[in-house]
Amino acid sequence: MTTKLAIFAYDGCLSTSITGPTDVFHIANIHQRVRKENPGSPLFSWKIYSPDGKPVHTSTGITIAVDGRYEEAGTPDICLIPGIDHAFGYEVTKKTEEMRSVMGNLIKTHHARGAAIASNCSGSFLLADTGLLDGYEATTSWWLAHHFTHSFPKVHLRLEKMVTEQNNVYCSGAVTAYMHLCIRLIERFAGPSIAKCCAKTVMLQNKESTQAPYIPVPHHFKQQDELVKNAVQWMQENLDQEFQLDALASQLAVSPRTFIRRFNQATGKPPKQYFQKLRIDEAKRLLESTALSVDDITEKVGYVDVSSFRRLFKREVALSPTEYRKRFSR
């Protein structure tokens, strides 16, 4: 039986959020043809829809023909929401508001009758705006974390995850995470064997299911606070020093309790945890851009025990320092 996919496109969506997934599902169909002497119906079919049934103009200026209006999608098994083109987070928020009236009820209706709902990249904003993610896990493009949590406080953002799946709703991370999303959907609707073949064809490592190696320490805070700004500046300039909460609070002329409260309000993290993430970020930079040994880098970012640092780095980044350098060094 063929699994039907409906792609709800719109002007300004990412081209790859449409062409990428259809290529991956096409590859699944090819593997089915190769495996069977009489292939019969394809594993997957897809149609593209727009709000008014007219061709959509994507982020790169490519015009994509569509098969009809949103309301003509029928009863697809999977509904896919492409990512929103943007340079700044507020542009995603603005587009989400513009699309609310045409996409909100549509997505909820398809979900209510049992369709799997999936989004790629910043498309998770359009999905979260429907309320279907309230109380559930979601992921999105890692650089949009601040905007996402501000817009959708009821959603449990798991930014480190490449794909989330709860309540028959799927989200995928930044841009090319659509490949991980498609492999997950192929595994569900066509089985693990076909999914494994597709993953090999697109050279995707199934075990690499995290955005953690790509995520820097956020510098866009929930609240602008001069005290926190000064604290972060001190941290950045003293990564090789021991973090002493009381001493830093005294230097900033506030009590430790007040410092912790204001820092948490602005960054969403306790001061010591944020300091640790700054250290890891600096270690990543040194691994990328220098030939310093891991021992030397450990010392430069304020750690004494190299083994402990390696374990911490692996826990935070999902790669060992050596693996990280191999992947990202210039």
N, C-alpha and C positions, 0 to 999 in steps of 0.2 A: 504494500500500500504506500502511496506517495504522501510524504509529509509536506503540507502546504505552508509556505512562508509569505507573509505580507510585510513589505517594507514601507513604512510611513515616512516618505521623503518630504522635504520642504525646501524652499529657497534658502540658500546659505548653509545647508548641511554639508558635512564633510564628504567629499567624493568617495574616499576609501571606505566610509561606513556603509556604502551601497555596493560598490564594485568589489571590495575586498571579500565580504561575506559571500556574495554570489559566486565568486571564483572558488572559494573553499567548498561550498556546497556542490558546485559543479564538479570539483575534484572527487567528492564522495560518489557522485553519479558515475564518473569514469571508472572508479574502482569497482563499482557494482557491475558495470558492463564487462570489465576485464575478467571478473570472477565467474560470470554466468554466460553460458552459451546462448541462452535466450533471455536477454535482460528484462524484457517486459517493461513495466512502468518504472520511471526513475525513482530513486530514493527520495529526492527533494525536487519540488518545483517552487518557483517564486514569482511574485508580481509586485510591481512598484506602484504606489498610490501617492497622490498629492492632495492638498486640501480642496482644490478646485478642478482636479482632473487635467490640468495643464502641465506641460513639461516643467521640471524644476531646474533652477540654475544653481549649481553647487558652489562650494567655496572657491574652487579653482576656475570658475567660469565655464565649466563643462555643463552642457544642457543634456539632461537625461529624460527620455520619453517615459511616460507612465501608462499604466493600464486602466486608470480610472480615478475617481474621487475616493477619499477615505471611506465614506459610507458604503462604497461598492465592493469592499474587500471580502465580503461573504463570511466564511467561517474558517479562517486560517488556523493551523495548528501552532504556529509561531508568529508573533508580531515583533518586528525589529524597529527600534527607534535609533536613527543615526545621530552622530555627534553634531554639536553646534560649532560652526566656525567662530573663532574669537581671537583677539589679542589680549583682552582684559576680561577679568571675571565678571564685571558688571554687564558686559555684552551678552554673556550667557544668561544672566538673570533677566535682562530685558527681553531676549528672545523667548525665554520660558514664559514670561507674562504674555507675550504676543500670541503664543501658541496655545495658551490655556483653554480658550473657548472652543478651539477646533480639535484638540487632541485629548483633553482630560476625560470626558465622558466616553469617548471612543475606546480608549485603552482600558478603562474600568469595565466596560461592557464586554470586550473580548476576554478579559481576565475572568470575569464572572461566569462565562460559559465554558471555561477550561483551557483557553489558549495560554501557552507559555509566552510571557512578555520579556523581551530582552532589550537592553540598551548598550550602546558602545560609547566610550569616552564621555564627553560632556552631555550626551543624550540622557544620562542618568538624572540630570536636572528635570527634564521633561517628564521622566518616569516618576521621580520623587514628588513632583508637583501634583500628581494625581492622588497622592495619599496612600498608594499601594505599598510603599516602603516604610510607612510609619510603624515603628516597633521592630523592624527587621534590619538585617545587615545590608549594606550597599558599598560599592566602591565607585570611584570616578577617576578622572585625570588628576594625578597627584598634585599638580600646581593649583587646583581649584578647591582644595580641602577647606580653606577658610570660608570661601563663599558658600560652599555646600552646607557646612555645619551651621552657618549663620542663617541660611534660607530654610533648612530642614532639620531643626533641632530634635525632632522625634525619630529621626533615622540614625541607626548605629553605623557610622562610617568606619569601614575597615579598609583604610587607604592602602595598607600593605598588600591586600589581596588583588590578584589579577582578575579574578572572577568571583562574584558572590552569587549564591543561589538559595533563596528562601521563598516560601509561599508561591512557588511556580513563577517567580520573578528573578530574572538574571541581570546583573550589571557587570560590565567589564571596564578595565582601567583605561589608561591613555592610548589613544590612536590605534596602534597595531595590536593591542590586546584583543581586538575583534577576532584574531586567529584563535586565541585560547577560548574565547566564547563559542566560536563555531565548532571547535573540536568537542567542547563539552556538550553542545546541542546534538552534534552528530552521534556522540556516544549514547546519549539518551534515546534518540529517535531511530538510530540505525545500528546501534550496538558497538561494543568496544573494539571489535576487530577492524571494522571499517574506519573507526575513529583513529586507531593506531596507524593504519596505512596513510590516512590523510595527514596526520601529524608528521610522519616521515617525509611525505611528499613536499610539504611546505617547510620542512626542516625546523620543526617546532619541538622543543624539549618539553614533554608533558610535566616533568618534575619542576620546571621553572615557572612556578605559579604565584610569583610575588613581584610587587613593584618596589619592594624595600630597597634594592640597590640603587634606585634612581631618585629616591626622595631626599632632598636636602632639608636642613633645619628651616622651618617656616620663619619668615621675618615680617609677615603681615599679621599684626596682632588684632585680637578682638576689640581691644580698646587702646587708644593712644595714651600712654602714661609716661611722662618725662622720667620718673623714677625708674621705671622698667627699662626705658631706653638707655639710661645711664648704667644700669646693672648689666644689661646685655653687652654694652660696649666694654665694660670692665672684664666680663667673661671672655670676650673675643681677644682681648689683649693679654690675658693671663691664663691661657689654656694649660700651660705647663705647671701652674701653681695648684696647690691643694685648695679645694673649695671649702670655705668656712662661712657658713651662713651668718652666724652672729657678727663676725667681723665685717662682712659686706653690708649687712643691715646697718651696723653702726656707722660705716663710711657714708651711707646714704641718709643718715640721720633719721632712721625710723626703727621701730621695734622689729625683731624677727617675725613676730606674728603678723604685723601690718605688711611687712615686705612679702611674706609668703602669700598673703591674701591678694595683694595687688598684682603680684607676678602671675599668680594663677588666673586671676580675672583677665589679664591682658593676653597671656600666651596659651592658657589651657593646660599648662604643665607646672609642676613644682620647680623651683629654681635649680636644685641639684640635678634633676632629670634633664632640664634644658641644657645645663652646663655640660652634662655628659654627651648629649646629642651634638653640641657644638664641637666637642673633642672628636667625636666620630666623624663629623663632617670634615674637619681639618685633616684627619687621618686619610680620608678618602681623597682629598685634594692632593696630599703628598704622594699617595700611591699612584695617582693618575699622572702627576707632572714631574716627579723626581725619581732618582734611582736610589734613594735612601733605603736602607734595610728596614725590615719590620721592627727590629730592635731599636733602631734610631728613631723611627716614627713613634714608637711606643713612648719613648722618653720625651720627645718633643710635645706630645699631647698630654703629658702629665701622669703617665702610668709607670709603675715600677716593674711589675711582674708581666713579662711578655706573654706567658701562657694565659693569664687572666684576661689580658687585653685581646688576645686572639679569640677567646671564647665570647667576650663581650661584643666584639666586632661581628662575629658570625651570627650572634643572636639578633643584633640590631639590623644588619645588612642582608642576612641570609646568604652571604658568601664569606669565605675566609679572606683575610687580607691578600693572600697570594692569588686566589681566584679573582678577586676584585681587580687587582693590578693587571692580570692577564686580559681581562675583558675591557677595561677602560683606560689603560695607559696610552699615552699619546705616542 
